[in-house]
Amino acid sequence: MKNSVNQKSIARTVGIILLVIAGSGITGCQSEIGSPPKEKSATANNPVSANDVSSEARKPISSLTEKSIDQTVAVQGEIVQQCPAVGCWLRLKDDTGELFVDLKPGDLALSEKRVGQQARITGRMVKEGGQLKLEAEKLEFISPDSTSNHGKK
């Protein structure tokens, strides 16, 4: 009889723990309870031309060092990973490296899956937990066909 009671107690405890974990995963990165941040300056209907992006302003990811902390920088590359909950962060990769980008400080979020798309991100470099990251202030998607035709269709 005691064995049965202990098993029920353990099962109940495990169930509660799983519910708590599942609930925290659902709310993940929301800025307010019940409402994820809105996607700003980042719509599929409004991509920018790669030619609109000044190559002088862009920095290779590998050039971002501790000397870049508290500076505003612009990077461009492919989105290789994004927050699965509400799109509040992403990882951007260029030919030189990969960078974690936090979208929350700029009140930005990805409203749909953007992995594989090219983006230009402007923001402030910070160091958190021993790692460099970019706190995004502006996010633009780069039209894939704009590089060869100077933005004309």
Backbone as a ProteinNet text record, in pm:
[ID]
protein_1_A
[PRIMARY]
MKNSVNQKSIARTVGIILLVIAGSGITGCQSEIGSPPKEKSATANNPVSANDVSSEARKPISSLTEKSIDQTVAVQGEIVQQCPAVGCWLRLKDDTGELFVDLKPGDLALSEKRVGQQARITGRMVKEGGQLKLEAEKLEFISPDSTSNHGKK
[TERTIARY]
82.3	0	86.9	193.7	282.4	352.2	388.9	455.3	366.3	238.7	141.9	126.9	123.4	111.1	235.7	353.5	478.2	486	442.2	444.7	350.6	232.4	137.4	193.6	258.2	317.2	429.1	512.6	621.9	565.9	465.4	404.4	342	274.8	213.2	320.5	430	539.1	603.4	628.3	686.2	591.4	462.7	363.9	364.4	371.6	374.6	501.1	613.7	740.2	732.9	677.4	664.5	573.7	465.1	376.3	447.4	524.5	598.7	699.8	771.9	870.6	802.1	692.9	620.5	566.5	514.3	461.6	568.4	685.9	793.4	844.5	840.9	883.7	788.4	660.5	560.6	573.9	593.7	603.1	742	841.2	978.5	1025.5	1015	1080.1	981.4	861.6	763.6	800.9	771.9	804.7	699.8	576.3	468.6	391.4	327.8	251.1	141.7	141.7	36.9	58.6	158	175.7	322.6	358.8	497.6	529.8	657.1	693.1	658.6	633.1	596	720.5	709	819.2	818.1	930.4	941.2	1056.8	1043.4	1147.9	1196	1110	1154.5	1039.5	990.1	879.6	921.3	862.9	894.1	846.9	745.9	693.7	780.9	878.1	960.2	1109	1159.3	1302.1	1383.1	1505.1	1592.6	1682.9	1732.3	1827.9	1963.8	2040	2175.6	2259.1	2222.1	2295.3	2264.9	2157.3	2124.7	2209.2	2279.2	2359	2501.7	2546.8	2682.1	2783.5	2870	2971	3070.5	3086.4	3176.6	3120.3	2988.3	2925.2	2921.5	2916.9	2910.4	3045.2	3040.8	3163.6	3156.3	3268.6	3270.6	3254.3	3182.1	3157.9	3289.1	3386.7	3514.3	3588.8	3554.7	3623.5	3566.2	3455.6	3392.6	3463.4	3530.1	3607.5	3561.8	3630.8	3597	3612.1	3691.4	3703.8	3573.9	3486.8	3358.9	3249.9	3275.1	3173	3129.2	2998.7	2932.3	2937.1	2980.8	2977.7	2857	2805.2	2699.3	2764.9	2725.9	2783.6	2672	2705.9	2613.7	2679.5	2604.2	2652.7	2550.3	2597.9	2509	2546.1	2445.3	2471.9	2343.7	2358.4	2245.4	2197.2	2066.7	2008.2	2016.7	2091.7	2111.2	2032.3	1981.3	1901	1819.1	1700.7	1620.1	1543.9	1499.2	1420.4	1295	1271.5	1154.8	1024.3	1033.1	910.8	846.8	912.3	853.6	951.9	1064.3	1158.4	1230.9	1266.4	1328.8	1480.8	1540.1	1684.1	1711.8	1833.2	1875.6	2027.1	2076.5	2220.5	2243.3	2337.7	2369.5	2508.6	2523.4	2651.4	2691.4	2819.1	2875	2995	3072.7	3187.2	3296.6	3289.9	3399.2	3364.8	3237.2	3200	3050.5	3014	2874	2855.7	2737.4	2712.3	2571.7	2558.4	2427.6	2371.2	2244.3	2178.1	2053.5	2047	1931.8	1839.4	1716	1621.6	1537.2	1532.2	1446	1479.3	1606.8	1635.7	1577.4	1568.1	1510.8	1362.3	1299.6	1157.9	1126.9	1217.8	1203.1	1174	1114	1091.1	1066.2	1093.5	1066.5	929.1	836.8	700	680.9	781.9	774.1	913.8	922.1	1052.4	1137.2	1256.7	1346.2	1480.2	1498	1624	1650.5	1774.4	1813	1806.1	1740.8	1730.4	1849.4	1881.6	1987.7	1929.5	2007.2	1960.6	2076.6	2042.7	2137.7	2085	2172.7	2131.3	2225.1	2166	2242.3	2208.6	2309.9	2285.4	2411.5	2400.3	2510.2	2571.7	2703.5	2775.8	2785.8	2758.4	2769.5	2836.8	2880	2936.3	2850.7	2800.9	2714.8	2755.2	2779.9	2820.3	2949.9	3038.3	3166.4	3161.1	3042.3	3025.7	2984.4	3037.5	2993.9	2860.7	2773.5	2647.2	2606.3	2516.7	2466.2	2324.8	2300.7	2164.6	2107.8	2018.1	1967.8	1881.6	1902.4	1819.2	1742.1	1798	1734.7	1763.2	1661.9	1672.3	1609.2	1685.9	1635.8	1664.1	1568.3	1590.2	1640.1	1736.1	1797.1	1730.9	1681.1	1618.1	1723.3	1700.4	1803.4	1837.4	1743.7	1771.2	1820.6	1839.4	1876.1	2024.3	2107.5	2251.5	2293.9	2223	2265.3	2197.8	2085.9	2014.2	2000.5	2081.7	2083.3	1946.1	1867.7	1739.9	1626	1651	1544.9	1493.8	1365.3	1305.6	1263.3
-119.1	0	125.9	126.6	242.7	264.6	156.3	164.9	234.8	201.8	261.2	410.7	449.6	590.8	667.5	610.4	675.1	692.4	591.8	600.5	709.5	720.4	825.2	963.2	974.9	1102	1143.2	1048.4	1076.3	1114.5	1041.4	1070.7	1210.1	1247.4	1379.4	1488.5	1468.2	1565.5	1582.4	1471.9	1477.7	1551.1	1524.3	1592.4	1742.5	1785.2	1928.4	1992.3	1925.5	1978.4	1993.2	1893.6	1900.8	2015.1	2037.9	2149.9	2283.7	2297.9	2422.1	2444.7	2340.6	2352.6	2387.9	2320.4	2348.7	2490.8	2536.4	2672.5	2777.3	2754.1	2852	2853.1	2741.4	2737.1	2810.2	2805.4	2873.2	3023.8	3072.9	3217.4	3268.8	3180.6	3207.1	3349.9	3420.3	3549.5	3664.7	3648.7	3755.2	3876.7	3995	4118.2	4152.5	4116.1	4137.2	4007.1	3984.3	3861	3858.1	3752.4	3732.7	3800.4	3887.8	3953.1	3959.2	3889.3	3894.2	4030.3	4069.1	4195.7	4194.4	4309.5	4320.1	4331.1	4276.2	4285.9	4426.8	4494.6	4630.7	4637.7	4719.5	4739.4	4607.6	4509.8	4378.8	4300.5	4344.7	4273.6	4217.3	4107.4	4045.4	4134.2	4217.6	4306.2	4428.8	4449.7	4569.1	4535.3	4445.1	4415.1	4530.9	4545.1	4648.3	4583.5	4664.1	4616.3	4605.8	4506.1	4493.6	4613.9	4679.9	4797.7	4920.1	4914.3	5023.6	5016.4	4907.6	4886.4	4929.3	5032	5081.8	4977.9	4937.2	4837.7	4894.7	5027	5089.2	5077.9	5084.9	5081.9	4940.6	4840.1	4701.6	4654.3	4573.7	4516.5	4364.8	4301.5	4155.1	4111.9	4005.7	3959.9	3931.7	3877.4	3845.3	3969.3	4087.3	4210	4267	4211.2	4260.7	4200.2	4285.5	4242	4322.1	4305.4	4381.6	4531.8	4571.3	4713.6	4767.7	4677.2	4716.7	4738.8	4700.9	4712.5	4857.8	4877.7	5008.1	5089.9	5031.2	5099.5	5051.6	5139.3	5100.7	5046.8	4926.8	4861.3	4806.7	4781.5	4718.3	4592.1	4483.8	4356.8	4304	4221.4	4162.7	4017.1	3932.4	3791	3711.2	3581.1	3489.2	3453.8	3456	3411.7	3259.6	3205.3	3060.2	2994.1	3074.5	3021.3	3136.4	3105.4	3208.5	3149.6	3237.1	3196.5	3124	3001.1	2927.3	2972.2	3045.9	3086.8	3207.4	3321.8	3443.7	3524.2	3467.2	3535.6	3652.3	3643.5	3757.5	3757.1	3656.7	3654.3	3575.5	3592.7	3515.6	3502.2	3414.4	3401.1	3436.8	3528.3	3577.1	3527.9	3480.3	3427.2	3496	3538.4	3586.4	3499	3539.3	3458.5	3449.2	3535.4	3541.7	3486	3467	3418	3421.3	3402.7	3396.7	3482.3	3544.4	3638.4	3618.7	3622.4	3620	3761.4	3774.7	3904.7	3901.4	3991.7	4004.5	4110.3	4072.6	4165.3	4242	4194.3	4256.6	4402.4	4441.4	4581.4	4682.3	4644.9	4733.4	4711.5	4634.8	4600.2	4536.8	4450.3	4381.4	4234.3	4170.5	4026.2	3976.8	3850.8	3789.4	3724.7	3770.9	3720.8	3591.5	3551.9	3426.8	3367.7	3246.9	3180.8	3252.2	3294.8	3370.5	3301.7	3180.3	3108.4	3093.1	3123.1	3114.8	3247.1	3347.2	3477.7	3565.8	3656.6	3754.4	3874	3927.1	4041.7	4136.2	4262.1	4362.9	4410.1	4410.7	4446.9	4553.4	4658.4	4765.4	4763.6	4778.5	4778.7	4806.9	4788	4818.2	4687.8	4681.6	4563.6	4567.7	4454.3	4441.7	4308.5	4295.5	4168.9	4121.8	3999.8	3943.7	3798.8	3765	3628.7	3588.3	3684.9	3656.7	3648.1	3667.5	3657.2	3791.2	3821.1	3940.3	3911.1	4010.6	3997.4	4134.8	4136.1	4260.3	4282.6	4399.1	4437.9	4517.3	4454.9	4511.8	4634.9	4733.8	4853.9	4862.5	4803	4805.2	4673.2	4619.4	4491.5	4507.2	4473.6	4482.2	4350.7	4304.6	4184.6	4226.8	4152.5	4183.2	4097.7	4163.2	4093.7	4010.9	3879.7	3794.3	3829	3884.3	3914.2	4056.7	4132.4	4273.3	4294.4	4195.2	4216.2	4223.2	4155.8	4153.6	4259.7	4315.4	4409.6	4546.6	4575.1	4706.9	4749.4	4655.1	4687	4699.8	4683.5	4695.7	4557.5	4549.8	4420.4	4420.1
0	0	0	83.9	89.5	-43.9	-111.4	-240.2	-342.2	-342.8	-434	-408.4	-281.2	-244.4	-288	-265.9	-306	-457	-532.4	-678	-727.5	-666.9	-705.4	-673.3	-558.9	-518.4	-614.3	-650.9	-744.4	-881.2	-927.5	-1057.3	-1057.9	-949.6	-938.4	-941.2	-867.8	-863.3	-1001	-1068.9	-1203.5	-1298.2	-1288.3	-1372	-1350.8	-1226.3	-1195.3	-1252.1	-1235.4	-1288.3	-1440.3	-1508.7	-1654.1	-1696.9	-1624.6	-1656.2	-1639.7	-1534.7	-1511.7	-1623.5	-1661.8	-1769.5	-1901	-1932.8	-2056.9	-2057.3	-1945.7	-1937	-1955.4	-1900.8	-1916.7	-2059.5	-2129.6	-2269.2	-2360.5	-2329.9	-2411.7	-2399	-2278.8	-2260.1	-2291	-2291.9	-2331.2	-2327	-2437	-2453.4	-2463.8	-2415.3	-2431.2	-2349	-2405.4	-2335.3	-2230.6	-2255.4	-2159.7	-2151.9	-2041.2	-2026.9	-2132.4	-2211.7	-2310.6	-2443.6	-2458.6	-2587.6	-2626.3	-2734.7	-2779.1	-2839.7	-2842.7	-2904.8	-3052.6	-3107.8	-3247.6	-3334.9	-3456.2	-3551.5	-3609.4	-3601.7	-3653.3	-3751.3	-3852.2	-3952.5	-4010.1	-4012.7	-4057.4	-4117.8	-4230	-4290.6	-4425.1	-4461.7	-4590.2	-4704.4	-4679.2	-4782.2	-4802.7	-4714.9	-4723.1	-4712.5	-4799.7	-4791.4	-4846.7	-4800	-4854.6	-4957.7	-5046.9	-5145.2	-5079.7	-5115.9	-5062.4	-5102	-5210.2	-5255.6	-5170.7	-5091.4	-5000.1	-4873.8	-4856.1	-4736.1	-4765.3	-4698.2	-4719.5	-4674.4	-4765.4	-4729.1	-4629.4	-4627	-4530.2	-4388.9	-4376.2	-4244.3	-4186.4	-4273.7	-4228.1	-4177.4	-4073.2	-4018.6	-4029.2	-4063.9	-4057.3	-3911.7	-3889.3	-3752.9	-3680.1	-3751.1	-3685.9	-3636.6	-3689.2	-3646.1	-3516.6	-3468.8	-3346.9	-3226.1	-3150.7	-3034.4	-2913.2	-2802.7	-2682	-2705.2	-2803.9	-2838	-2897.5	-2942.9	-3002.7	-2898.6	-2773	-2668.8	-2655.5	-2644.5	-2633.3	-2761.7	-2871.8	-3000.5	-3080.1	-3165.3	-3256.8	-3382.9	-3421.2	-3538.6	-3626.9	-3753.4	-3847.4	-3900.2	-3901.5	-3954.9	-4054.7	-4144.9	-4244.4	-4262	-4273.5	-4293.3	-4300.3	-4284.3	-4291.9	-4152	-4133.5	-4007	-4005.6	-3908.6	-3903.2	-3790.3	-3697.7	-3587.2	-3531.2	-3478.5	-3414.5	-3297.8	-3209.1	-3093.6	-3142.1	-3096.8	-3142.1	-3077.2	-2966.8	-2896.8	-2965.2	-2959.2	-3015.5	-3099.3	-3134.2	-3222.5	-3160.1	-3032.1	-2963.1	-2972.1	-3036.4	-3059.4	-3186.3	-3238.3	-3353.9	-3353.5	-3437.4	-3461.2	-3607	-3630.4	-3763.8	-3801.8	-3924.8	-3970.3	-4100.2	-4106.1	-4232	-4267.2	-4366.1	-4409.2	-4303.7	-4201.2	-4103.9	-3966.7	-3938	-3805.6	-3781.5	-3654.8	-3613.7	-3489.4	-3476	-3367.3	-3312.5	-3178.8	-3113.2	-3117	-3157.4	-3165.8	-3078.7	-2981.6	-2892.2	-2951.3	-2983.8	-3046.1	-2944.7	-2820.4	-2719	-2689.7	-2676.4	-2642.1	-2741.5	-2868.5	-2969.8	-2989	-2898.7	-2908	-3044	-3089.3	-3216.5	-3192	-3289.8	-3284.7	-3425.8	-3448.2	-3577.5	-3570.7	-3653.8	-3646.9	-3725.5	-3799.2	-3873.2	-3883.6	-3933.8	-3944.2	-4049.2	-4009.2	-4097	-4120.2	-4069.6	-4087.6	-4237.4	-4278.1	-4418.6	-4491.5	-4432.7	-4497.3	-4462.1	-4552.4	-4530.9	-4456.5	-4363	-4285.3	-4256.6	-4239.6	-4192.8	-4058.7	-3959.7	-3824.6	-3771.5	-3717.8	-3654.5	-3506.9	-3423.5	-3280.3	-3201.8	-3072	-2979.5	-2930.4	-2937.8	-2890	-2738.1	-2675.1	-2529.6	-2497.7	-2374.3	-2327.7	-2212	-2222.9	-2119.1	-2096.3	-1972.7	-1940.5	-2008.4	-2028.5	-2091.6	-2243.2	-2302.3	-2446.9	-2506.8	-2625.9	-2698.5	-2765.6	-2766.4	-2838.8	-2888.9	-2985.5	-3042.4	-2992.1	-2931.9	-2893	-3009.6	-3084.2	-3208.7	-3185.7	-3270.4	-3273.4	-3404.3	-3509.2	-3640.9	-3710.8	-3775.3	-3845.4	-3982.4	-4085.4	-4222.6	-4292.6	-4372.1	-4451.7	-4588.7	-4640.2	-4768.1	-4875.1	-4978	-5088.9	-5162.2	-5180.4	-5239.9	-5384.5	-5459.8	-5600.3	-5621.9	-5516.4	-5532.1	-5556.4	-5528.4	-5543	-5688.8	-5777.2	-5916.3	-6001.5	-5954.7	-6039.2	-5975	-5877.4	-5812.5	-5763	-5712.1	-5651.4	-5749.6	-5879.3	-5979.5	-6014	-6041.9	-6078.4	-6222.3
[MASK]
+++++++++++++++++++++++++++++++++++++++++++++++++++++++++++++++++++++++++++++++++++++++++++++++++++++++++++++++++++++++++++++++++++++++++++++++++++++++++

